[in-house]
């Protein structure tokens, strides 16, 4: 969701809350809504609101609940759908339009072939894990193209992806062979492949950066917990604050 979508979002939120007899939340709560839904496009958020209201007639939506709904509606195919598409890439003549998770999962299951049953199980396990990780990191779905060597087989999958809104028109136009020959299309394909490779490398670098940041936070939290434990232990040793209180109380009891 972009900054320009804020007013549109507030109208959707007000309408959704009104359906449950509730007013628009306070500004602090609205800020939580905006932060939770920031990774998702406004069109997906609208669909998530409608789906939630259709299925939950009693309780008004919360930011985390709607974010979860957005994750499940983020456009990533199911494991079985992903497998059916990825399997066609075994024929290098075919052009395949797939997600980053599909491409990575299929690369992981390739060593299992020619055992197709085992490869399918390995693919589904890997795809499920990769999708869960992407959704946990709130990454939007990324569609890419694996071009086959047969230019005659490119038009159908690319046109289908264009009509489904998976790829923008300029990308599809650049990948389709022109009537004058396939040279320009091949050049455009190489550019697109380089873009996809860069996107994969950038995603891997960002993932590593986030993991390092999480480890640093965990180390800081552990150090703070150890410091608190040492402080508490010191306060209960003889001569510490707790020890002084105990000594004072004992003297008072003797005097009494």
N, C-alpha and C positions, 0 to 999 in steps of 0.2 A: 504494500500500500504506500503510495507516494503522498507527499505533503498536500498536493492539490486535491487529493481524494478525501481530505478530512471532513469537509462539509457534507459530502455525499454519505460518508460513513455515519456521521452523527444523525442524519435523517433516517438511515436504516436502523441504527441502534434505537432511536426514539420510537420508531414504528414497532420494532420487535418488543421493546419493553412495554409499550402501550397495549400490545395484545395480551399481556399478562397483568394489566392494571397497575403497572409501575411507572414512575416518572423517569426522566433521563437521569443517569447517575451524576454524582458530584464530579467536579473537575479532576480531583485526584484519582477517582475510579476510572474516569474516561481516559486518563493518561495510561493507566494499566491496560485498558482495552487496546489503545493504539500501539503500545509496546508489544503486547502479546501477538497482535495480528499484523505487525509491520512487515513480516516476510511474504505475505500473501497478497496477490492482486485483488483489487476491489471487486472484480466480477466474481472471483471465487468466494470472497467473504459474503457477498449477497446470496449466492447459492447455498452457502453453509447456514446462513440465517434461516432461509426458507426451509431447508431440510430439517433443521433443529426444531423449528416451530411446528412442522408437520408431525414430528415424531414425539415431541414432548409438550403435551398440553397443560401440564400442571406447574412445572418449575421454569422460571425465567432463565435464560442462558447466562453463564458466567464466562469471563474471558478465556479461561483454560479450556472450558468445555467446547467453546466455539473454535478455538485453535486446534483442538483435537479433531473436530469435524473437518476443518480445512485440510489437515494432514491426510485424512482418509479420502478427500475429494481433490487431491492435488494433481490428478491427471496421470499418475503412474499406473501402468497396467498391473493386473493380478499376476501371480507367479505362473499360472497356466497360460495366460495370454502372452506373457513375456517369453515363455519357452517356445510357443508356437512361432513367434516372429524370429527369435534368435536362431532357431533350428535352420531356417532358410539360409542363414549366412554360411553354412557349411559348403554350399555351392558358391565358389568364388565368382561365378558369373552374375549372381544376384546382387541387387542393390537393396540394402536393408536400412530402414529408419528405426532407430531404437534409442532408449534412454542410456545414460551413463551407467546406471546400475545393471541394465541388461547386458551391456557390452562387457563389463567387468565380470559379471557372473558367468557369462558364456566362456570367457577366457579361462576361468578357473576350472570349468568342467570339461574342457577339451581333452585333457589327458585321459579321461575316463573312456572316451570312444575307442573302439566301436560298440561298447556296451551302452546302447542308447537308454535303457532303463536306468542304469546307474548314473549316466550323465544327466538325465532329467532330474533325478533326485538331488544330485550335487548342485545342479543349477538352481533348483527351487530353494534349497537351503541357503545358498549364497545370495540369491536375489532377495530373499526375505530379510536376511541380515543387513544387506547393503541398503535396502529401502528403509528399514527401521532406523538405521544410523543416519541416513540423510534426513529423515523426518525429525529425528531427535535434534539434529543440528539446524533444523528449519531451513533446509536448502530447497529452493524451487526445482521442479523437474527440469532437466536439461536434455533436449532431444538432439541427436546428431545423425549423421549419415555415414554408412559404410558402403562405398561405391563398388559395385561389381565391374568386372572388365567388359561385360556385354552391354554396350550402350543402348541396345534395343530393349533391354529389360529395366531401364531406369524410369521410364515415363510413368508407369502404373504406380509403383510405390511412392514416387515423389509427388505425383499429382494427388494421390490419396492423402499423403501427409499434409499437403497444402490445404486441401479441402477440410481436413480435420483441425486445422489451426496449429499443427505441430511445428511447421516450418514456415518462415516468411517467404513471400513471393519472390523477392530478389534472389534469395538463396536457391530456391527451386529453379528459377530461370537460368541461373548460372551453372547449375549442375546438369540440366537437360541438354542433350546434343543439339546443336543448331543445324538448320538445313544446309548451311555451307560446309559443314563438316564437324567432326568431333574435337578438333584441336582446341577451340575456345572453351568448350565444355570441360575438356580434360584439364586445361589450365585453371579454370574456376574450381574444378574439383580438388586440385592440389591445394589451392588457397584455402578451401573449406576444410580440408583434412588438416592442414597446418593450424587453422583456428581451433579445430576440435582438440588437437594435441596440446595446444597451449592452454585451452580451457581445462583439460584433464590435469595438466601440470600445476596450474594455478589452484585448482581445487585440492590437489594433494598437499600443496604448500600451505594453503589456508587451514586444512585439516590438521596438519602437523603443528601449526602455530597455535591453534585452539587447544590441542592436547597438551602442549607445553605450558600454556597459560593455566589450564586446569591443574596440572601437576604443581605449578608454582603456588596456586591458591591453596591446594591441599597441604603443601609443605608449610605455608604460613599459618594455616589453621592448626596444624599439628604442633608447631612451635609455640603458638599462643596457648594451646591446651596444656602443653608441658610446663610452660611458665606459670599458669594458674595452679597446676598441681604442686609445683615446687613452693609457691607462695602459701598454699594451704598447709602443706607439710611443715613449713617453717613456723607458721603461726601456732601449731600444736606441739612443737618441741618445748622442753623446759627452757624458760627464759623468753619464749615467744609470747605473743599476745594472749593466746588461749591458756598457756602455762601460767602467765602472770595472773590471769583471772582466777584460775583454779587455786593458786597459792593464796591469793587475797581472800577467797571464799573460805578456805580451810582455816586461816588465822581468825576470821570473824567467828567461825563456829566454835573455835577453842575459847575465844574470849566470852562467848555466850555461855 
